[in-house]
């Protein structure tokens, strides 16, 4: 059955993307703005957070990305109003891969490359030179650690190289921790910052989302040392950690800015592959509908043979008589089997999302998300058309031909609600503690929704959602482009100015790339 999908057609829009061939992002500022600090003191700025703070982009951490991070952009604007040096634990190169004792443990960054299937994100070739056993000498103002969840900032041993292969340490923090057992938080407050930014919590739900919801919602479990990498952090654990962080950061009178968490499922990683991309012509739609009519009938007969009353069997089986029409159709997904859905199979609903990492070749050519037809199955279907009765083995062949998308590749309604509930609880904590500690607050969630719903205008166009053509998100579909990070920096600047009466100028987004070229 021939199907056509154009998931990556958007990459053909590369020529339309406004990007700058110069790898250096010259920070252009609005003229006629005299920068003043107001009641803030920017002389010693320290940023805490995860990959969004570190400048992660295109699926890796590399020098150009780090120098385009929102804290680095902020530090350059702070320098106009008394800000001091801003040290970054720079990677060794722009490949982004990471070594442990000479063996590569993290992949190189993504670039657009020509492939047999067109222009697609591919890992850049080359041998990375950043080995985490070569520990840097700090302290460092940018304390952003890619992959860190909230409680990781307080975890001893998170920078111990001996714990990396055990999954208990972070390879990025290993490079610049002051000692193997120092925490990110300890290394931050040891610098006695006069001003700080804190943006943490995304990964407390993102790991669950990126796994397709295969992790565990740990609500009610107050011991984060027992959590898996893809689990959702308990809201009370998050609140306790966040309170500890702000208590320590403000203990010596430092002022700061915090940001809430966008809905992670609104990023291109979850919105690029449409759930109705099963595109059929009239003949294909009729054939697929006919298959599932036969599928439903076979299942009903099987139930009757197990002494299920015929009316009940027909009712249970009817949910599998999926119908398809010419044009776009939604894929089938696997869900937990239950008494009401004994086969654990249904069609996607409008709000459910496919992950960017789904095997798109399988969607195109192997019936993933619909039916995997074999010659044996075709023979059984032919038998049914002639009025024959299939054997038990033949009936099982038809039932096994259903090929739903597996949980790891999709976020279903229940999983999306779980993510929303956790995010709402975290954001309520962040906003309440921002008020309690009298800090500037950035509504990153609202900004991301604006990008999603029409975009944010700027002096050179509109920052939008789609990969590549939108200009906001890098090739991994999760992290911003340099221009996206500049957009974030401006949001922080506006909140800082409003809270502390400073007059920091915003940067001009047109001066930042939308793609970092090889």
N, C-alpha and C positions, 0 to 999 in steps of 0.2 A: 504494500500500500504506500503510495507516494505521498509524502508530506513536505511542505515547504516552510522553513523557518528563517527569519531574517533577524535573529537576535543581535548579530554583530554588525548589521547594516550601519548602525550609528557611527562606527569607526571610519566609515567612508567619508564622514563629515570632517575628517581631520583638516582638510584643506580650508575648511570654513572657520576653523578655530583661530581666534586671535591669540597667537603666541609670539613670544619674543625670542629671537634666535640667540640673544645674549644670555649666557647662563647666569650672569650676575643680576640680582634683583635690585636695581637702584631704587631706593626709597624716595619717592616723590611726595612732597608734602604740600599742603595748601599754603599759598603765599599769604603774607600779611597777618600771620598768626604769631603772636609773641608767646612762647611757651613759659608758663609759670607753674609751680608745683601746688599752689593752693595750700591746704593744710597737710598735704602728704609730703613725705620725705623719700625721694627716689634714689638716694645715694647708694643704697645697698639692696638691690632687688633680687629676690630669690623666687623661682617658680617651681611649684610642685604639681605633679600630675602623671599622666600616662603617655601613650604614644602621641596624643594630640598636643601635648606640651613639648615633647621631644622634637617634633617636626617630622615624624614618620610620614612617608608618602610612597605611593607606587609599590606597596608591599615590602618596604625595607626602610632602614635608617641609614642615611648617607650624608656626606658633608653639605651638599647643596640644600638638601631638605632641612638639615639642622639650622643652617644659616637663613632659612626662610620660615622658621617656626614663629608662631605668634609671640612667644616671650622675647625672642631676639628682636622682632620688629618693635615690640613695646620698649625694650631696653634702649633702642636707638632714639625713640621719641622721648623717653625719660631723660636721656643724655642732654636733651635740649632744655631741661628744667632741673638740672643738678644731679642727674643720674650718673652712676659710676660704671666701672668696668663690668661686663657681663660675660663670664667664662662658661664655655660649653664643653662637655666631654666629647669632642669631635671624633667621629670615626676616621679611619685611616684613608678612605678613598670614597669614590662616588659609585662603587658597585653595590655596596650595601650588604654583601654577604658577611657572615660571621664564622670565625674559626674557633675551635677549642683544641689547643695543643696541635695545631696544624691540620685538623680535620674539620671540614666545613659542616656546621650544624644549622645554619640559617641561610636561606636562599638569597641570591642577588635580587636587585630591584627589577620591576617590570618596565619595559619600554614597548612602544608600538613597533611591530616587526611584520614584514611580509611573510605570510605562511601560505600553504596550499589552499587554505580556507579564507584567504584574504588578509587584510591588515588587522592583526590581533595583538593583545598584550602578551608579551613573551619575556621570559627572564633574560636579562642581558648577559652576554657571554663574558668570561673573564675570571681570573683567580683573585678573590678578595684577600686583603692583607690585614684585616682587623681581627686579631687574636685576643680573646678575652683573658688569656693568661698574662698578657702584658697590661698590668694595672696602671692607670693614669694617676698622676699626682694632682690632687684638688687643693682647695675646695672648688666646687662648680656651682654657678648660680642657677643653671638650668638643671633641675632635679627631676625632669620628666623621664619616666622609665616605661618604655613600651611594654605592654602586657600587664602592667600593674593594676590590681584591683585595690579598692580602698584600704582593706586590712593589710595588704602587702607593704604599705608605707610604714607600718609599725612592726613588721616581722623581722626579728633577728635572724641572721643567716641568709637573708634574701640576696646578699651580695657575696656569698661564699662559693667559690668555684667548685668546691667538693660536692656541693648540693645540686649542681646544674643537672647532671645526668639522673639525679633522683627526682627531678621535677620540683624541688623545693627552693631553688634559687633562680634568679633572673640573669641571663647572660649579659644583658646591657648594664645592669647595676653592678655586676661583678667587676666591670672595667673601671668603675670610678668610686666604688664604696671606699670610705676611709679605712675600714678594716673589715675582715670577713664577717664579723658579727654585728657591725653597725647597721642601723636601720636607715631608710631613706629619710625619715622624719628627723632622726638625730643629726644626720649630716646637714640637713637644712637649717635647723634651729641653731646649730653650733656656729653658723655664720652670722648670727645676730642680725637678721635682715631688718631693714627699716621699712620695707614694703614687700609684699608677697602677692602672688596669684596662686589660687588653688582650683584646679579643674580635675576632679576625680569622681569615679562612679560609673563611667560608661562601660568599663570592662566587667563590672559586677553583674551586668545583664547581657553584654555583647557576646561573651563566650557561649552562653546558652543559645542566643539567636543564631550565631554563626554555625553552631552544631545542628541546626534544624530542630532545636528543642529537645535534643537527646540527653541533656544534662538534667539535674534535679533542682527543683525549687526548694531551697533550704530554709524557707520560712519556718521559724520555730526552732531551728538548730543554731544555738548561740556560740558554737565552737568552730570558727572558720578553718582551723587546722585540719578538720575532717572533710572539707569541701573538695570536690573534684574541679578540674580546670574549667568545665563547662557548666558549673552550677551557678544558680542565682543566690546572691548574698542576702541573708536575712536582714530585713529593714532595721531591726533594733541593733544588730551588729554594725550596720552602716552608720546609724546615728551616733553610736558610742565612739566609733573611730573618728567620725567627722568632728565631733565635739572635742575629742582629744587633740586632733590636729590644730583646730582653731585656738584652743586654750593655750597650746604651746607657742604657736606662731605669734599670738598677740601679747604674750606674757611680758615682753619688754617694751610694749607700747607701739609695736609696728601696726601700720594700717595695711589694708589689702583689698583684694577683689576676688570674688568667687563666682563660679558659673554653674548653672544647673545642667541637666542631662537631656539632650535631644532624644526623641523617640528613635531608637536605633533602627527600627524597621522602615524608617523613611529614607534611608540612605540608598544609593544606587545598587549596593550589593544585594538588596532585596527587591528593587523595583525595576531592574533592567530586563530580566527575562519575564515576559508576560505569562500569566497562567492560562490564557486562552489562545496560545500559539499553536494549537492543534488545528492547522488550517487544512480543510478538506474541500474537494469538489463534490458535486451532487452524487456522483457514483460512489465515491469513497465514503461519504456520509451514510448512504443507504447500506453499504456493505458492513460498516462498523455497527450501525444500528441493528442490522440483521444478526450479526454475531452475538450481540448482547441479548437479543431476544432468545436465541438458542441457548446461550449461557444461563439465562434466568430459568428457562424451561428445564434444563438439565439439573440445575441446583434444586428446583422444586421437586422433581422426580426423586432425587436422592433423599430429600427430607421425608417424602412420603414412604420410601422404602425403610426409613428409620422410625416408622410409625407416628410421624407428625401428621396431624389431621390435614387433609388436602387444602382446606380453606386457609389454615394458618401457614402451610407451606407456600401456597401461592402468594400470600401477603408478604412473607419474608423475602421470597425470591423476586418479587416485583421491583424492589429497590435497585436490582442489578440490571434491569432492562433499560440501560442508558440509551438515550436518543441523541443523534448528532445531525447537524444541518450543514449545508454548504457554507463555507466561510470559517471564521474562527470558532473553536470549541475549547472548553476548559478540559485540562488533563484530569486523569484519575489519580488518586493518591491512596496510599495505605494508611489506615487508622487502626487503633487498637480494636481487636475483635470483641464483640459483646453479644448479649442475647438478642439485641435488636439489630445488630449488624454482624452476623456470625462470620462472614468472610473478611471483615475489616477492610472494606473497599467502598469508595464513593468518589463522586466528582468534586473538584475543587469549587469553592464558593468565590464570590467576587473579591472578597477582601484578603484571601489567602495568598501567600507569597512564595515564589521559587527563589532559591539561592543562586547567586552568580556562578558558583562553583559546580553547579549541576552538569552532568555529562551531556553536553548539547549534541554531540554526535549520536548518542543513544536516543535522544529525543527525535532527531531527524531521521535516523535510519534503522533503529532497532525496536521501534514501537514502545519506547519507554514512556509511560504515562498513558498508554492505551492498551494495545494488544501486540504480543509477539507471536506472529503467525508462522507456523511450520507446515511442511507438507503433510505431516501426520494429522495436524489439526484440520487442514483443508479436506482431507479424506473423510474425517468424521462429519464435518459440516455438509459435505456432499451426501453422505449417508442419511443425514437428517432431512435434507431437501427431498430425498427420494422416499421419505416416510419410514425409514428404517429406525431401529432402536439400537443405540450404541451400547457396547459392553461397559462394565464399570471402569475398566482401564481406559477406554476411549473417552468416557465422560470426564474422567480426571484430567485427560490431556486438554480438553476444552477449558475446564476450570483453571488449569495451571497456565493457560495462555494469557490470561489477564495479567498485565504488566504495570501495576501502579507505581507511581513515584514514591520512593521510600522516605521515611521520616527525616533522614539526615539531609535531604535536599529541599525541604519545604517547611514553612511555618504555617501551621493550621490555626483555626480560630481560637482554640483553647490555649495554644502556646503564645499567640499574640496577646491574649488577655493576661496571661501570666506575666509577660514582659511589661505590659502597660501598668499592671498593678504595682510591680516592684519599682518601676521608674517613677510613678506618681509618689510612692512613699519616700524614695530617695530625694526627689525634688522638694517635697514638703519639708523635709529635714534641712536641706541646703538653704532654702529661703528663710526658714525660721531662725536658723543659726546665723545667717547673714545679718538679720535684723538684731538678734541678741548681741552679736559682737560688733555691731555698727560698721559693717563693711559694705563696699560697693558690690552690686549684684548684677550679673549678666544673664539675661534670659536667652540662653543658647537654644532652648527648645523652640521658642517662638521664632527665632531667626531661621532655624532649619525648616520650620513649616512654611515660612515665607519663601525660602528658596524652592521648596517643593511645589508650592501653589502659585506659580507665575514668575517667581524670581525676585531678585533685589536689584534695582537699577543702580548704575554707577556711571562715572564720567565717560566710560568707553563702551557701554552696552548694558546687559542685564546678566547677573549671576544666576544661573539656573541649575536644575537638578541633574540632567542626563550626563552620563559618562562622556568625556571628551568634549562634546559639543556644548555642554552646559558651563564648562569652565570652572566649576566649583570643586569637583571631586577628582582625585587622582585615579590612576588605572586600577587600583585595588578595589575601587568602589566603596571604600570606607573612610579613607583619610583625605583631607583637602589637598588641592593644588597649592602652589605658592600664592596664587591670587586668592584662593579660598582661605588660606591662613591670614592673609592681609585683611580680608573681610572680617575674620574673627578678631584680629587685633583692633580694628576700628570699633567693633562692638565693645571691647574692653575699654578702649580709650573714652568712648562716650559715657560709659558707666562711671569710670574713674573721675572724669571731669564733673559729672553731675553730683557725685558724692562729696568730693573733696575740694571743689571750686578751682581745680587746676584748669589750665588752658592748653592742654597737649594737642597739637595738630594731628588730624587723621592723615593716613597715608593715601596716596592716589592709587587705586587698584590697577589702573592702566599700566603702571610701572612694574607689574608682577606677571610672570609667566603663567599660562594655564597648563602647560606641559613642560617637564624638564627633559630636554633632549639628550640623547646618548652622547 
